[in-house]
Amino acid sequence: MRVIILGAGFGGLELSTRLSEEFGADADVVLIDKGEGFVFGFSKLDVMFGRTTAEAVHHSYADVVKPGVDFVQAEITAIDPVAKRVETTAGSYEGDILVVALGADLHPDLTPGLVEGGHEFYTVPGAFATADVLAAFEGGRVVVGVCSTPFKCPPAPSETALLVHDFLTERGIRDVSSVDLVMPLPVPIPPSPAASEALLTAFAERGIGWHPGTLIRGLDPERKVAEFADGTEMPYDLFLGVPAHRAPAVVEASGLTDDGWIPVDSLTLETRFPDVYAVGDVTSVGTPKAGVFAEGQASVVADAIIARATGGEAAHYDGTGICYLEFGHDEVAKVEVTFVQGQAPHGTMDDASQANAADKVEFGRTRIARWFGRDWTTV
Ligand SMILES: Cc1cc2nc3c(=O)[nH]c(=O)nc-3n(C[C@H](O)[C@H](O)[C@H](O)COP(=O)(O)OP(=O)(O)OC[C@H]3O[C@@H](n4cnc5c(N)ncnc54)[C@H](O)[C@@H]3O)c2cc1C
């Protein structure tokens, strides 16, 4: 049974690893990605704030050496979900099962003025380039803003505002600076009232301006002003933006999407095409767009494929994930959230601590050990 996995991010790496662990050399998996390697989302913030280097957080796909998994570095140019066949820059591949794990593409160009007058920190090159911008910053008005919904890792803008505060404080320029956070959500983390309250308290204690319920519509680079969707204007010296997200164009062209993303069965991750699954950011499954959810969904698809081969029972997706939340001061909170269709999302929070920071390091270490077969530590 040949399984073609499109995309070697959080979802694709977990799924290929599970299948290799289960079937060994008999796995018959083709894993396709156009990139040279994987970078954790949270590593983008680590590089941006000078805690580590770009080289240290790059995990080369050359290290994905797993029994039964053939990694192909190529761009996918067409997907035929009926034939379960893809065209790539390295030829075509056809499988018995297709799993789309292509994530979300980022489009800074869709926000007027962002490319010319601001810095997006969600792509790998954008975050790494912002490290130099921050290092050269001499103080002033910093605005962290979300330009469009949906966006990955909803806690990341809040984390960024707190880390900007620490960064400016350590450089002795916090008192000549302001930090403001513009978010479309009513509270920082809607499914976890405790986490939202802790963040709002942290913002207040640090003098970070909190502007909920609105988006950044555009920047006016000449006047150095950020324009909110509700008509408010805010002057800035340094704008750090979360750009617009879209499903990759190849996915949109495949007929798999509705309203921009791939609808899937929320329990099995199957698309409306038989034997075609989709996991992670590219779906509209109802969980936030975050790596832990992509990983959990990939694990359910792995169970289904294993059950099909062995005649066992497949598990259903439970919509649960743990998010680590950087609070600054080297402390991290742990938020567990559950998203089940038909129920209000709910979550619990474990307060910011150094113990949770160590937990987050362990989270990264164990993934890299399983996916890439090597030792690694986040910072
Ligand atoms: C600043 C920041 C911080 C974050 N922090 C966290 C965190 O702490 N915890 C957490 O869980 N999540 C975090 N995230 C979110 C997380 O990175 C994503 O949600 C996660 O990577 C999604 O996994 P995925 O498998 O769906 O897609 P991805 O990991 O994005 O993988 C998709 C893959 O598809 C490939 N691809 C796309 N198009 C093509 C094509 N045409 N041909 C070939 N290959 C293609 C890409 O190269 C990519 O490797 C963060 C994100 C950001 C930006």
The ligand as an SDF file (V2000), in Angstrom:
LIG
                    3D

 53 58  0  0  0  0  0  0  0  0999 V2000
    6.2500   32.4720   14.9330 C   0  0  0  0  0  0  0  0  0  0  0  0
    5.5670   31.1330   15.0040 C   0  0  0  0  0  0  0  0  0  0  0  0
    5.5750   30.4160   16.1850 C   0  0  0  0  0  0  0  0  0  0  0  0
    4.9320   29.1880   16.2770 C   0  0  0  0  0  0  0  0  0  0  0  0
    4.9810   28.4930   17.4540 N   0  0  0  0  0  0  0  0  0  0  0  0
    4.3420   27.3110   17.5540 C   0  0  0  0  0  0  0  0  0  0  0  0
    4.3870   26.5750   18.7740 C   0  0  0  0  0  0  0  0  0  0  0  0
    5.0200   26.9800   19.7610 O   0  0  0  0  0  0  0  0  0  0  0  0
    3.7140   25.4070   18.8190 N   0  0  0  0  0  0  0  0  0  0  0  0
    3.0130   24.9150   17.7540 C   0  0  0  0  0  0  0  0  0  0  0  0
    2.4240   23.8390   17.8530 O   0  0  0  0  0  0  0  0  0  0  0  0
    2.9570   25.5910   16.5840 N   0  0  0  0  0  0  0  0  0  0  0  0
    3.6040   26.7610   16.4610 C   0  0  0  0  0  0  0  0  0  0  0  0
    3.5520   27.4550   15.2760 N   0  0  0  0  0  0  0  0  0  0  0  0
    2.7190   26.9560   14.1640 C   0  0  0  0  0  0  0  0  0  0  0  0
    3.3550   25.8180   13.3990 C   0  0  0  0  0  0  0  0  0  0  0  0
    4.6210   26.1980   12.8950 O   0  0  0  0  0  0  0  0  0  0  0  0
    2.4540   25.3860   12.2370 C   0  0  0  0  0  0  0  0  0  0  0  0
    1.1190   25.3930   12.6260 O   0  0  0  0  0  0  0  0  0  0  0  0
    2.8340   23.9700   11.7820 C   0  0  0  0  0  0  0  0  0  0  0  0
    4.1260   23.9850   11.2130 O   0  0  0  0  0  0  0  0  0  0  0  0
    1.8130   23.4150   10.7950 C   0  0  0  0  0  0  0  0  0  0  0  0
    2.1870   22.1340   10.4000 O   0  0  0  0  0  0  0  0  0  0  0  0
    1.7630   21.5800    8.9630 P   0  0  0  0  0  0  0  0  0  0  0  0
    2.3490   20.2100    8.8770 O   0  0  0  0  0  0  0  0  0  0  0  0
    0.3220   21.7460    8.7410 O   0  0  0  0  0  0  0  0  0  0  0  0
    2.4650   22.5600    7.9080 O   0  0  0  0  0  0  0  0  0  0  0  0
    3.9800   23.0130    7.8070 P   0  0  0  0  0  0  0  0  0  0  0  0
    4.7690   22.6330    9.0110 O   0  0  0  0  0  0  0  0  0  0  0  0
    3.9380   24.4500    7.4230 O   0  0  0  0  0  0  0  0  0  0  0  0
    4.5460   22.1550    6.5810 O   0  0  0  0  0  0  0  0  0  0  0  0
    4.0970   22.3130    5.2770 C   0  0  0  0  0  0  0  0  0  0  0  0
    5.2130   21.8610    4.3380 C   0  0  0  0  0  0  0  0  0  0  0  0
    4.7060   21.8250    2.9920 O   0  0  0  0  0  0  0  0  0  0  0  0
    5.7240   22.2520    2.1200 C   0  0  0  0  0  0  0  0  0  0  0  0
    5.1170   22.7390    0.8740 N   0  0  0  0  0  0  0  0  0  0  0  0
    4.1650   23.7040    0.7220 C   0  0  0  0  0  0  0  0  0  0  0  0
    3.8320   23.8410   -0.5720 N   0  0  0  0  0  0  0  0  0  0  0  0
    4.5790   22.9230   -1.2710 C   0  0  0  0  0  0  0  0  0  0  0  0
    4.6470   22.5390   -2.6550 C   0  0  0  0  0  0  0  0  0  0  0  0
    3.9040   23.1200   -3.6110 N   0  0  0  0  0  0  0  0  0  0  0  0
    5.5070   21.5550   -3.0000 N   0  0  0  0  0  0  0  0  0  0  0  0
    6.2620   20.9270   -2.0550 C   0  0  0  0  0  0  0  0  0  0  0  0
    6.2250   21.2430   -0.7340 N   0  0  0  0  0  0  0  0  0  0  0  0
    5.3890   22.2260   -0.3490 C   0  0  0  0  0  0  0  0  0  0  0  0
    6.4530   23.3490    2.8940 C   0  0  0  0  0  0  0  0  0  0  0  0
    7.7700   23.5030    2.4070 O   0  0  0  0  0  0  0  0  0  0  0  0
    6.4090   22.8240    4.3220 C   0  0  0  0  0  0  0  0  0  0  0  0
    7.5790   22.1330    4.6880 O   0  0  0  0  0  0  0  0  0  0  0  0
    4.2400   28.6750   15.1530 C   0  0  0  0  0  0  0  0  0  0  0  0
    4.2480   29.3790   13.9490 C   0  0  0  0  0  0  0  0  0  0  0  0
    4.9100   30.5980   13.8590 C   0  0  0  0  0  0  0  0  0  0  0  0
    4.9110   31.3300   12.5440 C   0  0  0  0  0  0  0  0  0  0  0  0
  1  2  1  0
  2  3  1  0
  2 52  2  0
  3  4  2  0
  4  5  1  0
  4 50  1  0
  5  6  2  0
  6  7  1  0
  6 13  1  0
  7  8  2  0
  7  9  1  0
  9 10  1  0
 10 11  2  0
 10 12  1  0
 12 13  2  0
 13 14  1  0
 14 15  1  0
 14 50  1  0
 15 16  1  0
 16 17  1  0
 16 18  1  0
 18 19  1  0
 18 20  1  0
 20 21  1  0
 20 22  1  0
 22 23  1  0
 23 24  1  0
 24 25  2  0
 24 26  1  0
 24 27  1  0
 27 28  1  0
 28 29  2  0
 28 30  1  0
 28 31  1  0
 31 32  1  0
 32 33  1  0
 33 34  1  0
 33 48  1  0
 34 35  1  0
 35 36  1  0
 35 46  1  0
 36 37  1  0
 36 45  1  0
 37 38  2  0
 38 39  1  0
 39 40  1  0
 39 45  2  0
 40 41  1  0
 40 42  2  0
 42 43  1  0
 43 44  2  0
 44 45  1  0
 46 47  1  0
 46 48  1  0
 48 49  1  0
 50 51  2  0
 51 52  1  0
 52 53  1  0
M  END
$$$$
